[in-house]
Amino acid sequence: MSDQLYPLLAVLAASAVGLWAWRRWHYRSFWLVVAFPLTAISILATWRKVALGCGLTKKRQRFWFTTVPGLVASTGVVRVRRKFQRVAVDTKPFMWLPIPSRHGWRVTLHTLEGQIPADYADVAERLAHSWGVHAVRVSSDKPGRVRLAATIRDPLVKVDELPPSTELLKVTVGRLETGKPWVVDFRTVPHWINAGATQSGKSNLANALIVGLAPQPVALVGFDLKGGVEFTPYAPRLSALATTRAECGGLLDDLVALMTDRMGICRMASARNIWQLPPHLRPLPIVVLVDELAELYLMADKSEKDEIAKTSTALLRIAQLGRAFGIYLFCCGQRIGSDLGPGVTALRAQCSGRICHRVNDPETATMTLGDLDPAALDSARAIAAETPGVAIVASQDGQWYRARSFYVSEQTAEHAAHTYADRAPSWAEVMAAQPHQLPDSQTA
């Protein structure tokens, strides 16, 4: 007997080692061939119990046949006196076959009567614990269907750098929790709010934008209310830099005047925006980077009220009208709350791009993400201090995602600013590049 047992144990040990090595060195194929089929079987086998535990089932009347009269029914209360009767049973939502994904799996469900996707989103955490996965995201592509996307482990623990984008005004800054690249596209989402506490990754994201935009034919403008300590090292690539409130006010006036000139150009050419202009008439796009947004709205005494109102109005006008004329905003701040005044609330309404890193107060998270899914707000408040760069992002597809930006050091951003310094037009050149009349061939 022992002579047959030892070879069997050896085969089992070799198989275990082989599976471990396979999983360790090529997890993707191991997941598709071995792990996922077992996971799919487990999901389908336990779905009824999981749905019942999460409150996703509905009572429906079914005919029940019993061969033993007097048997206690499933309710445990009513005794069966007939062999054929109607009883109430728990019906689970119909589940299609799970499909593997890069970081887990996804499955489509048919909702029951009276159910909506929010019912499944409310129990997403329960579903994640029931299946033993990192997280479950809920989406719906058509009425009556809900898609559950499960991630087995957090894909944002380690973020590898992706190839940079080669399209104008588009920068790959990190990775989404789905494994897809996190792209900031100013042509699609023109204005952004980036909130985050100190050491949360907010400045790192600004560095990533500078590195991505530096080689592009774009004018960069900086508003640095920290006295210039953040953006001064990148001055060679900046066309203008304001470090005091007075300088910010003057630069905002220039931007408003520039926007007015571009309105005239588009009006003369019968174009709705600068992208409909001929290439030789199209002005240079401008990306405005604002650091410490709250400093533009803080008021020490009433003597600063008029100055703050003027600054707030100019920034709001740019946010409302700048997209069509090639002026885009990326506003960063540690504290963005309604207590800063109505100007901040109005600016927030114009910024459809929302990024919320770890924050110190719930109001900043609410101000940034409050009009999105409440689950996004809960996820933002759950970001740990040990994960800098992790943020909740309102994507251009209307969904929100957890994301993490690449680590971009100050030295890397400074090197990019010096490398591409020759591509930074002076502010005088930007202001003087607006024609006051079109050529005859354009006006004819």
N, C-alpha and C positions, 0 to 999 in steps of 0.2 A: 504493500500500500504506500509506504513511504517513498519507494522508487518512482511511483507515478506522481506523487505529490510535489516533489522537488522540481521536476521540469515544469509543472503547471505554475508553481510559485515563481519560477524564473521567468516564464513567459509573461505572467501578470506584471512582475516588476519591470521587465523590459518595456512592456506596453505603457505602463505608467510613466516611466522615464521618457519614452518617446513622445507621449502626449504632452508632457511638461515642456520638453524641448521645442516641440512644434508650437505650443502656445507661447513660449517665451521668445522665439526667434521669428515667427511669422504668424502673428496673432490674427491678421485679417483672414487668411485662408482657414485657420483653425476655427475661427468664429463662424464662417460660412458653412464649413463642412461638418463640424462636430457640435459646437456649442449652440448655434442658433436652432438647428432642428430640435434639440432637446428642450430649449427654451420655448419654442413655438408649441410643442406638445404640452408642456406644463401650463402655458398661458391658456390654451384652449380647454384643457382638462379642468382648470380651476376657475374659469371665468364665471360660472354660475355662483360659486361661493363668494368670489371677490365682488361681483355686482350686488349680491344680496347684502354683504357686509358694508358696502359703500352707499347703500340706499338707491341703487340705480334700477331696481326691479319694479314691476307693476303687478298688481293682483288681477288675474284674469280667470274667468269661469271656464272650467274644463270638465268634460265627462270623465268620471272615475269608475272603473269596473273592478269589483272585488269578487273573489270566489268563495269567501268565507263570510256568511252573514253574521252580523254582530261584531265584526272587527272594528276596533277603534280607528276612526279616521285620522288623517295627518294632523288635524287640529288638536287632537287629544281630548276633545270635549264631546263631540257629537258621535254617537254610535250608529254604525251603518246597519240599516234594516233592509236595504235593497242592494242588489248586486250592481245596479247601474244607476249613478247619480251624478249631479253637478257639484263640483267643489271649487274653491278658490285656490289657485296655485300662483307662485311667484314666477313671473316670466322675465327672463334676462334679455337685454338688447342683443340683436343678432350681430355676431362678430365674423368678419371676413378673415382669411388666413393672414397671419402676421408676415410682414416683409422686412428683411434685414436692411439696416442702414449702417452708415460708417461708424457711428458711436452707439448703436443699439438696435432698435427695431421700431416699426410703426404699424398700426393696424387701424382699419376703418370699421366703424360701428354704425348700425342703423338705430336711430333714436326711437324710443317708444312714444306713445301718445302723451302729449303735454310736456315733453322734455325739450330742452334747448341746450346749446353748447355750454352755457354758463353752469348748468347743473353738473356737467362733467368737470368743468374747471374748478368748481368749488371742492370737489373731492379728489383733485389731482394729487395732492400730497398723500391721501389715503391709498390711492392706486399705486403710487411709487413705493410706499412701505409694503403693500401687499405683494408686489412683484419683486421687491428687493432691488430696485434700481435707484439711480441717483436722482432722477427727476422725470416727470411726465408732463408734456406740454399738450394743450388741447387747441385744435383749430377746426374750422369747418369750411369746406369749399363749395358745398351746395346744401340746400335745405333738406333736413331729415338725415343728414350724415355728419358724423363727428370723427375726426382723425386724432388718434392718440400717438404721440411720438415720445418714446422712452429712450433715455440715455443711461447706459449702464454705469458709467463713471463720468466724473466731471472732466469734460474735454478742455477746460480752461486752466487746468493745473500747470500745464506746460504749453506755451504757444510758440511754435516755430515761425520764423519770418517767411512771408509769402513774397512772390515776385511783385515788384511795384507795378502800379497801373500806368499805362502809356496814354490814356485818354486825358484830354484837357479838363482841368478842374475836378479830377477824380483821383482820390488817394486811398490806397489800401493801408489801413492803420492797425489792423489786428485780425482777430478771428471771432466769429460768432459761436455760440454753443452748439450750433448745428454742424460745425466743421467748415462752413462756408466762410469766405473772407469778409471781413468787416470793412466796408467801403464808405467813405464820406464823399458823396457826389454832390457838388454844389449846383450843377446844372439841374438835377432832379429835386434836391432839397436845398434851397438857397441859403437859409439862415438857421443857425444852430445855437443852442444853449448847452453849455458844458459845466455842470455843477459838481463840486467835490471838495472834500476837506483836504487839509494839508497831508501830504504823503499818500494820497488816494490814487494818484495816476493822472490827475487833471493836467498838470504841466507836461507830463510825458506825452500825452495825446497832442498837445500843441507842438511839441518838438517833432512828432511824427508828421504832422501836417506841414511844417516848415521843410522838412527833408523831402516830402513828397511833392510839394509845390515849387521848390527852389529851381528845379530844371525846366519848369514849364513857363511858357510865355504869359506870365501873370504878374501883376504888380501887387506887392504885399505891403500892407499898412499896419502898423502896430500901435496899440493904445496900452501903455504899461503904467498903471497907477501905483506900482511899487517903487516909483522913483527911477524906473528904467533898468532895474537889476535883472529882470526876466528877459527882455527882448533886446537890450543893448548889445549883447554878444552876437546877435544875428543882424545887426544894423547894416552890414555890407549888402545884404540881400533885400533889405527893406527900402521902399521908396520914400517912406515918411515914418517918423516915430514921435509920438507924443507921450511925455512922462509926467506932466502936471495937468490939473484940471483946466487951466487956462489954455495950454497947448492943445488939449483935447477939443475944447470948444472951437478953437480956430481951425483945427483939422476937420472937424465935423462940418463947419461952414464951407470949407473947400469941397468936401464930398457932396454936399447938397448943391453947391453951384455946379460942380461937375455933372451931377445927375441931371440938373436942369438943362445944361448944354446938350447932353446926350438925348434928352427928350426932344429937343429941337431938331437934332440930326434925324432921329427916327421919324419925326413928323414930316420933315421935308422929303424923306425917301418913302413915305407911306409904309413904314415898317412898324410892327408892334413891339419889337425888341431889337437889340443890337445883333442878334444872331440871324435876323432876316436882312441885314445890311450886306452889301457886297464886301468881300474880304478886304479890299483896299480902303474901305471907309469904316470898317469895324474897329471900334476902340478897344483898348487893352482891358481885359477883365481885371477887377480889383477885389482882393480878398482882405477883409478887415479883421484883424485879430485883436480882441479886447481881453485884457487880463484884469482881474479884480473889478468886475462890473459894478459891484456895490459902491465902490469909491466914487463913481460918477453921480450917485444919488444921495450919498450921506451929506447931512447938513449940520454944521456946527452951530450956526446962529442964523437969524432971519436975513442977514445981509447976503447970504449965499443962495437965497431962495430963487431969485431971478436967474442967476447963472445956472443953477441946477435945472430949472424949468426950460431954459434955452437949450442946454445940452440934451436933456431928455427928449425934447421935441425934435431936434435934429436927428438923433439916433433913431427915433420912431419913424420919421419920414423916410430914412434910408431903408429901414426894415420893411416899410409898406410899399415903397416904389422902386427900390434898388435892384430887385431881381431882373426886371426887364431891361435894365440899363447896365448890367454887368457889374454890379456892386453887391458883394456877399459878406455876410456877417458870421463870425464865430466868436461868441461871447462866453468867457469863462468867469467863474466866481465861486468863492467858498460859501457865500451866504446869499441866497436869492429868495427874498420873502416879500410878502405884500406890505410889510411894515416900511419898506423902502419908498413906498409911494405908488400912486397909480401909474406912473411912467413905466415901472418894471412890469406891472401886470399887463399893460398894453403891449410892451415889447415882447413879452412871453407869448402873447396870442399870435404874433406875427412869425415866431420861430417854430416851424414845424419839426425841425430836427431837435431831438431831446436826448441828452446823455447825462446820466446821473451816476456818479461814482459814490463811494462811501461818504456819507455826510454826517455832521455832528448833531443836527436837529431835524426832527420830522418835517418841519414846515418847508425846508428847502427841497426835500424829496417830494413833498406834496405839490409845491410850486412847479417843480420840473415835470413830474409824471402824473399829477393829480387827475388830469382829464383822460388818462389812459385806463387800461384794465387795472382794477385794484390789486390784482396779483402782482403787477409790475411794481407797485409801491411796496408791497410786502417783501419782494425780492431785493429791492434796493436797500431796505432797512436791514436786511440779513447779510449784506456784504461784510466780510470779515476784514479786520485791519491787516491781517497777514497776507492778503491777496491784492496788492496794489495793481491798478490797471483794470480790474474787473469793474464793469459798469452795466447798467441797464440802458439799452438803446432802443429808441423808437425808430424802426427801420422804415425805408421808403415804401415797403409793401403793405404798410398799415399794421404790422405786427410789432411786438416788442420781444427783445432777445437779451439774454445775458451775453456779454462779450468781454474780451480782454485785448488790450492794445499791446503791440510789440514794445519791448523795452528800447527806447531811443535815448541815449545819454545826451547831456548838454554838449559834450565834445563832438558827438556825431552831428548834431544839428548845427553847431558852430562851423564845423568843417564844411558842411553842405552850403552854408551861407557864404563862406569865403570862396568856395569852388565855383559857385554860380553867381558871384557878385556882378559879373559883366552883364547878366541878364536882368538886372534891376534898373529900370529907368528912374531918373531923378523925378522928384515930385513936380518940379517946374516943367519937365518934359511931358508928364502925364496931363497936367493942367493945360498946356499949350497945344496939345495934339487934337483938339476938337475943332473941326472946320465949321465956319459960320455960314457957309453956303456950299451947295453941292455943285459938282462940275456940270457943264451944260448937258452932257450925255445922260446924267441922272435926273435932271429937271425936265428934260424934253418929254 
